[in-house]
Amino acid sequence: MKIKILEDFKDGRKDYIKDDELTVSDEDGAYFCGNGWAKDAAGQVETGERNVHAKRLDVRNAQHDNSASEV
């Protein structure tokens, strides 16, 4: 899928820069377009609305049951 990047973002280790036009897998293209970060050049995949509202994370303490053993 050929897409146009609408804003700078990073996915994994790759940086995507605004206004770049490039070819990505259909799966990645649909994901990027769905999140509003890119536009499908062919117009087959709708560009989603970007959600810029703050998110609340529910971080919980974790306890590891494994203990170190001597070798």
PALO-975273 format. One record per residue: residue number from 1; chain; x, y, z of N, C-alpha, C, O in turn. Coordinates in pm, 1 decimal, decimal comma. Atoms other than C-alpha are relative to their C-alpha. Example, Ala and Ser with C-alpha at 12.3 -4.5 7.8 and 13.67 -1.06 7.14 Angstrom:
// residues 2
<rec nr="1" kette="A" n_c1="89,0" n_c2="-119,0" n_c3="0,0" ca_c1="1230,0" ca_c2="-450,0" ca_c3="780,0" c_c1="90,0" c_c2="120,0" c_c3="0,0" o_c1="193,6" o_c2="118,1" o_c3="66,5"/>
<rec nr="2" kette="A" n_c1="-82,0" n_c2="-119,0" n_c3="-6,0" ca_c1="1367,0" ca_c2="-106,0" ca_c3="714,0" c_c1="-77,0" c_c2="109,0" c_c3="73,0" o_c1="-26,1" o_c2="219,8" o_c3="89,9"/>
END
This chain:
// residues 71
<rec nr="1" kette="A" n_c1="85,1" n_c2="-117,1" n_c3="0,0" ca_c1="0,0" ca_c2="0,0" ca_c3="0,0" c_c1="89,7" c_c2="123,5" c_c3="0,0" o_c1="188,5" o_c2="130,6" o_c3="73,1"/>
<rec nr="2" kette="A" n_c1="-73,4" n_c2="-126,5" n_c3="3,4" ca_c1="126,8" ca_c2="346,2" ca_c3="-86,4" c_c1="-72,1" c_c2="99,0" c_c3="90,7" o_c1="-193,2" o_c2="118,2" o_c3="79,8"/>
<rec nr="3" kette="A" n_c1="58,9" n_c2="-93,9" n_c3="-95,1" ca_c1="71,8" ca_c2="601,5" ca_c3="188,9" c_c1="77,5" c_c2="131,7" c_c3="0,6" o_c1="192,7" o_c2="139,0" o_c3="-42,1"/>
<rec nr="4" kette="A" n_c1="-64,8" n_c2="-129,7" n_c3="-25,6" ca_c1="147,1" ca_c2="965,9" ca_c3="264,7" c_c1="-6,6" c_c2="23,2" c_c3="149,8" o_c1="-114,2" o_c2="17,0" o_c3="209,4"/>
<rec nr="5" kette="A" n_c1="-8,7" n_c2="-21,0" n_c3="-144,2" ca_c1="263,3" ca_c2="1036,7" ca_c3="619,5" c_c1="-54,2" c_c2="139,2" c_c3="32,8" o_c1="-12,7" o_c2="238,6" o_c3="-26,9"/>
<rec nr="6" kette="A" n_c1="63,8" n_c2="-127,1" n_c3="-37,1" ca_c1="52,2" ca_c2="1309,0" ca_c3="785,1" c_c1="69,0" c_c2="69,9" c_c3="116,6" o_c1="51,8" o_c2="190,3" o_c3="135,2"/>
<rec nr="7" kette="A" n_c1="-72,7" n_c2="-59,2" n_c3="-112,3" ca_c1="271,8" ca_c2="1363,8" ca_c3="1092,7" c_c1="117,6" c_c2="-91,0" c_c3="35,3" o_c1="116,4" o_c2="-210,0" o_c3="4,0"/>
<rec nr="8" kette="A" n_c1="-114,3" n_c2="80,4" n_c3="-42,9" ca_c1="604,0" ca_c2="1248,7" ca_c3="1235,4" c_c1="-45,2" c_c2="-99,8" c_c3="106,7" o_c1="-118,6" o_c2="-64,6" o_c3="199,0"/>
<rec nr="9" kette="A" n_c1="24,3" n_c2="100,2" n_c3="-104,0" ca_c1="579,2" ca_c2="924,5" ca_c3="1432,0" c_c1="103,2" c_c2="-111,0" c_c3="-12,0" o_c1="174,3" o_c2="-121,6" o_c3="-111,9"/>
<rec nr="10" kette="A" n_c1="-94,3" n_c2="111,6" n_c3="-3,6" ca_c1="783,2" ca_c2="621,4" ca_c3="1525,3" c_c1="-79,7" c_c2="-127,5" c_c3="22,7" o_c1="-168,5" o_c2="-131,6" o_c3="107,9"/>
<rec nr="11" kette="A" n_c1="62,5" n_c2="130,7" n_c3="-18,2" ca_c1="672,7" ca_c2="260,0" ca_c3="1490,3" c_c1="112,1" c_c2="-102,0" c_c3="11,0" o_c1="186,1" o_c2="-126,1" o_c3="-84,4"/>
<rec nr="12" kette="A" n_c1="-113,2" n_c2="89,8" n_c3="-22,2" ca_c1="909,0" ca_c2="8,8" ca_c3="1641,8" c_c1="128,9" c_c2="79,0" c_c3="-3,8" o_c1="146,0" o_c2="174,6" o_c3="71,8"/>
<rec nr="13" kette="A" n_c1="-128,7" n_c2="-70,7" n_c3="13,6" ca_c1="1256,8" ca_c2="119,5" ca_c3="1537,3" c_c1="3,8" c_c2="95,0" c_c3="-118,7" o_c1="105,3" o_c2="160,5" o_c3="-142,3"/>
<rec nr="14" kette="A" n_c1="1,7" n_c2="-80,8" n_c3="121,4" ca_c1="1150,5" ca_c2="303,5" ca_c3="1223,2" c_c1="-70,5" c_c2="132,9" c_c3="24,5" o_c1="-176,7" o_c2="138,4" o_c3="86,5"/>
<rec nr="15" kette="A" n_c1="58,1" n_c2="-133,6" n_c3="-6,4" ca_c1="1083,1" ca_c2="676,7" ca_c3="1204,0" c_c1="-73,7" c_c2="29,4" c_c3="-130,5" o_c1="-24,7" o_c2="-1,8" o_c3="-239,0"/>
<rec nr="16" kette="A" n_c1="77,6" n_c2="-42,6" n_c3="115,2" ca_c1="814,9" ca_c2="808,4" ca_c3="970,1" c_c1="-11,0" c_c2="151,9" c_c3="8,0" o_c1="-49,7" o_c2="207,1" o_c3="111,0"/>
<rec nr="17" kette="A" n_c1="-8,8" n_c2="-146,2" n_c3="2,3" ca_c1="846,8" ca_c2="1172,6" ca_c3="866,9" c_c1="-113,8" c_c2="59,1" c_c3="-83,2" o_c1="-144,5" o_c2="10,7" o_c3="-192,1"/>
<rec nr="18" kette="A" n_c1="112,0" n_c2="-66,7" n_c3="66,5" ca_c1="558,8" ca_c2="1404,8" ca_c3="771,0" c_c1="32,2" c_c2="30,9" c_c3="-145,7" o_c1="143,0" o_c2="73,1" o_c3="-179,0"/>
<rec nr="19" kette="A" n_c1="-2,5" n_c2="-26,3" n_c3="144,1" ca_c1="495,3" ca_c2="1440,3" ca_c3="396,1" c_c1="77,6" c_c2="-104,2" c_c3="-80,5" o_c1="81,4" o_c2="-94,6" o_c3="-203,2"/>
<rec nr="20" kette="A" n_c1="-62,8" n_c2="109,1" n_c3="74,4" ca_c1="697,9" ca_c2="1127,3" ca_c3="305,8" c_c1="-108,5" c_c2="-83,4" c_c3="-66,3" o_c1="-214,8" o_c2="-105,4" o_c3="-8,2"/>
<rec nr="21" kette="A" n_c1="88,6" n_c2="92,6" n_c3="69,5" ca_c1="527,1" ca_c2="905,5" ca_c3="50,0" c_c1="78,0" c_c2="-129,1" c_c3="-19,4" o_c1="185,7" o_c2="-129,2" o_c3="-78,9"/>
<rec nr="22" kette="A" n_c1="-72,4" n_c2="126,8" n_c3="7,9" ca_c1="622,8" ca_c2="540,0" ca_c3="73,1" c_c1="-94,8" c_c2="-117,2" c_c3="-6,6" o_c1="-215,0" o_c2="-104,2" o_c3="16,4"/>
<rec nr="23" kette="A" n_c1="77,4" n_c2="122,2" n_c3="9,7" ca_c1="507,2" ca_c2="185,8" ca_c3="25,0" c_c1="25,5" c_c2="-84,9" c_c3="123,5" o_c1="140,2" o_c2="-109,1" o_c3="161,0"/>
<rec nr="24" kette="A" n_c1="-7,4" n_c2="85,3" n_c3="-119,4" ca_c1="432,4" ca_c2="-29,0" ca_c3="330,3" c_c1="-92,4" c_c2="-119,4" c_c3="-22,1" o_c1="-167,8" o_c2="-122,8" o_c3="-119,4"/>
<rec nr="25" kette="A" n_c1="90,1" n_c2="114,8" n_c3="9,9" ca_c1="255,8" ca_c2="-360,2" ca_c3="387,6" c_c1="-144,1" c_c2="48,1" c_c3="18,0" o_c1="-168,3" o_c2="152,4" o_c3="78,8"/>
<rec nr="26" kette="A" n_c1="141,4" n_c2="-36,6" n_c3="-14,5" ca_c1="-124,0" ca_c2="-351,4" ca_c3="367,5" c_c1="-39,8" c_c2="6,3" c_c3="147,3" o_c1="-118,3" o_c2="92,2" o_c3="187,5"/>
<rec nr="27" kette="A" n_c1="30,8" n_c2="3,4" n_c3="-144,0" ca_c1="-140,1" ca_c2="-439,6" ca_c3="738,3" c_c1="49,5" c_c2="126,0" c_c3="69,8" o_c1="-24,7" o_c2="188,7" o_c3="145,4"/>
<rec nr="28" kette="A" n_c1="-54,7" n_c2="-121,4" n_c3="-61,0" ca_c1="90,9" ca_c2="-154,6" ca_c3="843,6" c_c1="-73,6" c_c2="123,8" c_c3="-50,0" o_c1="-104,4" o_c2="213,7" o_c3="28,2"/>
<rec nr="29" kette="A" n_c1="69,0" n_c2="-114,3" n_c3="56,9" ca_c1="-80,3" ca_c2="88,5" ca_c3="606,1" c_c1="-137,7" c_c2="20,1" c_c3="61,4" o_c1="-176,5" o_c2="132,7" o_c3="92,4"/>
<rec nr="30" kette="A" n_c1="132,8" n_c2="-9,1" n_c3="-61,5" ca_c1="-424,4" ca_c2="8,8" ca_c3="746,5" c_c1="10,6" c_c2="47,5" c_c3="145,0" o_c1="-72,1" o_c2="126,0" o_c3="191,3"/>
<rec nr="31" kette="A" n_c1="-22,2" n_c2="-40,9" n_c3="-139,8" ca_c1="-289,8" ca_c2="49,4" ca_c3="1102,4" c_c1="33,4" c_c2="148,8" c_c3="8,3" o_c1="-24,2" o_c2="220,8" o_c3="89,9"/>
<rec nr="32" kette="A" n_c1="-40,5" n_c2="-140,5" n_c3="-0,9" ca_c1="-123,4" ca_c2="385,2" ca_c3="1027,6" c_c1="-116,6" c_c2="90,6" c_c3="-40,5" o_c1="-138,4" o_c2="194,6" o_c3="21,5"/>
<rec nr="33" kette="A" n_c1="114,5" n_c2="-80,2" n_c3="45,0" ca_c1="-428,8" ca_c2="517,4" ca_c3="839,1" c_c1="-110,5" c_c2="0,2" c_c3="105,6" o_c1="-172,1" o_c2="103,6" o_c3="131,5"/>
<rec nr="34" kette="A" n_c1="103,9" n_c2="10,3" n_c3="-101,9" ca_c1="-667,5" ca_c2="393,2" ca_c3="1106,3" c_c1="25,6" c_c2="87,1" c_c3="120,6" o_c1="-67,9" o_c2="134,6" o_c3="185,2"/>
<rec nr="35" kette="A" n_c1="-36,1" n_c2="-85,5" n_c3="-113,0" ca_c1="-477,5" ca_c2="587,0" ca_c3="1370,5" c_c1="13,5" c_c2="146,9" c_c3="-38,7" o_c1="42,7" o_c2="231,0" o_c3="46,4"/>
<rec nr="36" kette="A" n_c1="-5,1" n_c2="-139,0" n_c3="44,4" ca_c1="-480,1" ca_c2="904,6" ca_c3="1159,4" c_c1="140,4" c_c2="52,0" c_c3="-24,2" o_c1="160,3" o_c2="172,9" o_c3="-35,6"/>
<rec nr="37" kette="A" n_c1="-139,0" n_c2="-42,1" n_c3="19,8" ca_c1="-102,9" ca_c2="909,3" ca_c3="1107,4" c_c1="38,3" c_c2="8,0" c_c3="-146,5" o_c1="137,3" o_c2="72,0" o_c3="-182,0"/>
<rec nr="38" kette="A" n_c1="-32,8" n_c2="4,8" n_c3="142,5" ca_c1="-111,0" ca_c2="846,8" ca_c3="732,1" c_c1="-128,8" c_c2="-1,7" c_c3="-81,1" o_c1="-237,8" o_c2="-23,5" o_c3="-28,1"/>
<rec nr="39" kette="A" n_c1="113,0" n_c2="-1,2" n_c3="92,7" ca_c1="-337,2" ca_c2="870,1" ca_c3="427,3" c_c1="30,6" c_c2="-98,6" c_c3="-112,0" o_c1="140,8" o_c2="-98,3" o_c3="-166,8"/>
<rec nr="40" kette="A" n_c1="-14,7" n_c2="95,6" n_c3="110,3" ca_c1="-389,1" ca_c2="591,6" ca_c3="170,7" c_c1="-2,4" c_c2="77,0" c_c3="-131,5" o_c1="-98,9" o_c2="147,6" o_c3="-160,9"/>
<rec nr="41" kette="A" n_c1="-9,4" n_c2="-73,0" n_c3="126,6" ca_c1="-275,9" ca_c2="727,9" ca_c3="-166,4" c_c1="-110,9" c_c2="-41,0" c_c3="-96,6" o_c1="-156,2" o_c2="40,9" o_c3="-176,6"/>
<rec nr="42" kette="A" n_c1="105,6" n_c2="48,2" n_c3="89,3" ca_c1="-537,0" ca_c2="512,4" ca_c3="-345,9" c_c1="-139,3" c_c2="35,0" c_c3="51,4" o_c1="-237,1" o_c2="24,8" o_c3="-22,7"/>
<rec nr="43" kette="A" n_c1="128,2" n_c2="-38,0" n_c3="-57,6" ca_c1="-813,9" ca_c2="626,2" ca_c3="-111,5" c_c1="-90,1" c_c2="-117,1" c_c3="36,6" o_c1="-209,2" o_c2="-98,0" o_c3="61,3"/>
<rec nr="44" kette="A" n_c1="81,1" n_c2="117,9" n_c3="-32,3" ca_c1="-929,8" ca_c2="270,2" ca_c3="-38,8" c_c1="-17,3" c_c2="-20,2" c_c3="149,9" o_c1="-116,7" o_c2="-77,6" o_c3="194,3"/>
<rec nr="45" kette="A" n_c1="6,7" n_c2="12,9" n_c3="-145,9" ca_c1="-856,2" ca_c2="284,7" ca_c3="335,4" c_c1="-26,0" c_c2="138,5" c_c3="58,3" o_c1="45,4" o_c2="234,4" o_c3="28,9"/>
<rec nr="46" kette="A" n_c1="38,1" n_c2="-128,2" n_c3="-59,7" ca_c1="-1022,6" ca_c2="559,8" ca_c3="535,6" c_c1="103,5" c_c2="43,7" c_c3="104,0" o_c1="157,0" o_c2="-38,2" o_c3="178,6"/>
<rec nr="47" kette="A" n_c1="-89,5" n_c2="-56,4" n_c3="-100,6" ca_c1="-803,0" ca_c2="789,4" ca_c3="743,3" c_c1="-78,9" c_c2="26,0" c_c3="126,9" o_c1="-177,3" o_c2="99,9" o_c3="126,3"/>
<rec nr="48" kette="A" n_c1="68,9" n_c2="-14,8" n_c3="-127,6" ca_c1="-906,6" ca_c2="768,7" ca_c3="1106,7" c_c1="25,6" c_c2="135,2" c_c3="63,0" o_c1="114,5" o_c2="209,5" o_c3="21,3"/>
<rec nr="49" kette="A" n_c1="-18,5" n_c2="-124,5" n_c3="-74,3" ca_c1="-941,0" ca_c2="1058,7" ca_c3="1344,3" c_c1="100,4" c_c2="-24,5" c_c3="111,3" o_c1="87,2" o_c2="-119,6" o_c3="188,4"/>
<rec nr="50" kette="A" n_c1="-103,1" n_c2="12,5" n_c3="-102,4" ca_c1="-638,6" ca_c2="1106,8" ca_c3="1565,8" c_c1="-55,1" c_c2="35,5" c_c3="136,2" o_c1="-124,1" o_c2="136,4" o_c3="150,9"/>
<rec nr="51" kette="A" n_c1="43,7" n_c2="-25,7" n_c3="-136,7" ca_c1="-708,2" ca_c2="1086,6" ca_c3="1938,3" c_c1="118,2" c_c2="56,8" c_c3="78,2" o_c1="213,9" o_c2="-14,6" o_c3="108,2"/>
<rec nr="52" kette="A" n_c1="-111,4" n_c2="-67,0" n_c3="-67,2" ca_c1="-486,3" ca_c2="1339,7" ca_c3="2116,5" c_c1="-27,5" c_c2="25,1" c_c3="147,9" o_c1="49,7" o_c2="93,6" o_c3="215,0"/>
<rec nr="53" kette="A" n_c1="36,0" n_c2="-20,7" n_c3="-139,3" ca_c1="-659,3" ca_c2="1330,4" ca_c3="2454,0" c_c1="91,4" c_c2="-80,1" c_c3="92,3" o_c1="139,5" o_c2="-187,4" o_c3="56,0"/>
<rec nr="54" kette="A" n_c1="-88,1" n_c2="64,6" n_c3="-97,5" ca_c1="-457,2" ca_c2="1237,9" ca_c3="2760,5" c_c1="-53,8" c_c2="-137,7" c_c3="36,5" o_c1="-174,9" o_c2="-159,5" o_c3="40,2"/>
<rec nr="55" kette="A" n_c1="35,7" n_c2="135,7" n_c3="-39,8" ca_c1="-456,5" ca_c2="873,5" ca_c3="2863,2" c_c1="39,8" c_c2="-22,0" c_c3="144,8" o_c1="137,9" o_c2="34,9" o_c3="192,7"/>
<rec nr="56" kette="A" n_c1="-32,9" n_c2="34,9" n_c3="-137,9" ca_c1="-460,2" ca_c2="734,3" ca_c3="3214,6" c_c1="44,8" c_c2="-145,5" c_c3="2,1" o_c1="-26,0" o_c2="-234,2" o_c3="-45,7"/>
<rec nr="57" kette="A" n_c1="-52,3" n_c2="134,8" n_c3="-12,0" ca_c1="-246,1" ca_c2="430,9" ca_c3="3283,8" c_c1="-28,0" c_c2="-53,5" c_c3="139,4" o_c1="-14,5" o_c2="19,1" o_c3="237,9"/>
<rec nr="58" kette="A" n_c1="24,3" n_c2="65,5" n_c3="-127,2" ca_c1="-336,8" ca_c2="187,0" ca_c3="3559,0" c_c1="119,1" c_c2="-91,6" c_c3="27,1" o_c1="117,6" o_c2="-209,4" o_c3="-8,6"/>
<rec nr="59" kette="A" n_c1="-123,3" n_c2="73,4" n_c3="-25,6" ca_c1="7,7" ca_c2="77,3" ca_c3="3674,7" c_c1="-11,5" c_c2="-69,3" c_c3="134,7" o_c1="-45,9" o_c2="-7,2" o_c3="235,2"/>
<rec nr="60" kette="A" n_c1="11,0" n_c2="78,2" n_c3="-123,8" ca_c1="14,3" ca_c2="-199,1" ca_c3="3933,8" c_c1="135,4" c_c2="-58,5" c_c3="35,9" o_c1="216,0" o_c2="-91,8" o_c3="-51,0"/>
<rec nr="61" kette="A" n_c1="-124,3" n_c2="61,4" n_c3="-45,7" ca_c1="297,1" ca_c2="-330,7" ca_c3="4144,6" c_c1="-0,3" c_c2="-147,5" c_c3="-38,0" o_c1="-105,0" o_c2="-212,2" o_c3="-39,4"/>
<rec nr="62" kette="A" n_c1="-12,5" n_c2="141,5" n_c3="34,1" ca_c1="425,4" ca_c2="-671,1" ca_c3="4042,4" c_c1="105,1" c_c2="-61,4" c_c3="91,7" o_c1="198,5" o_c2="5,4" o_c3="136,0"/>
<rec nr="63" kette="A" n_c1="-95,1" n_c2="71,9" n_c3="-84,6" ca_c1="608,1" ca_c2="-930,2" ca_c3="4245,2" c_c1="44,2" c_c2="-123,8" c_c3="-76,2" o_c1="-38,3" o_c2="-200,5" o_c3="-125,7"/>
<rec nr="64" kette="A" n_c1="-54,3" n_c2="117,7" n_c3="66,5" ca_c1="836,9" ca_c2="-1190,2" ca_c3="4093,8" c_c1="10,2" c_c2="-114,6" c_c3="99,2" o_c1="59,7" o_c2="-97,3" o_c3="210,6"/>
<rec nr="65" kette="A" n_c1="-6,1" n_c2="116,7" n_c3="-87,0" ca_c1="806,3" ca_c2="-1537,8" ca_c3="4239,2" c_c1="129,3" c_c2="-78,2" c_c3="-17,4" o_c1="158,7" o_c2="-167,1" o_c3="62,4"/>
<rec nr="66" kette="A" n_c1="-126,0" n_c2="70,4" n_c3="22,5" ca_c1="1138,2" ca_c2="-1655,1" ca_c3="4097,8" c_c1="107,3" c_c2="56,7" c_c3="89,5" o_c1="114,8" o_c2="177,8" o_c3="110,3"/>
<rec nr="67" kette="A" n_c1="-113,4" n_c2="-47,1" n_c3="-80,7" ca_c1="1441,5" ca_c2="-1638,4" ca_c3="4320,6" c_c1="129,1" c_c2="-41,2" c_c3="-68,4" o_c1="133,1" o_c2="-138,8" o_c3="-143,3"/>
<rec nr="68" kette="A" n_c1="-129,5" n_c2="30,5" n_c3="59,1" ca_c1="1802,3" ca_c2="-1636,5" ca_c3="4219,1" c_c1="56,1" c_c2="-126,9" c_c3="63,9" o_c1="39,1" o_c2="-150,7" o_c3="183,5"/>
<rec nr="69" kette="A" n_c1="-61,8" n_c2="122,1" n_c3="-53,4" ca_c1="1985,5" ca_c2="-1964,4" ca_c3="4256,4" c_c1="149,5" c_c2="6,5" c_c3="-24,2" o_c1="196,4" o_c2="67,8" o_c3="-120,2"/>
<rec nr="70" kette="A" n_c1="-145,5" n_c2="2,5" n_c3="13,6" ca_c1="2352,7" ca_c2="-2023,8" ca_c3="4306,1" c_c1="39,2" c_c2="-114,7" c_c3="-91,0" o_c1="-21,0" o_c2="-221,9" o_c3="-87,5"/>
<rec nr="71" kette="A" n_c1="-46,8" n_c2="104,6" n_c3="90,7" ca_c1="2540,5" ca_c2="-2219,3" ca_c3="4043,0" c_c1="128,7" c_c2="-57,1" c_c3="49,3" o_c1="184,5" o_c2="-147,0" o_c3="-13,7"/>
END
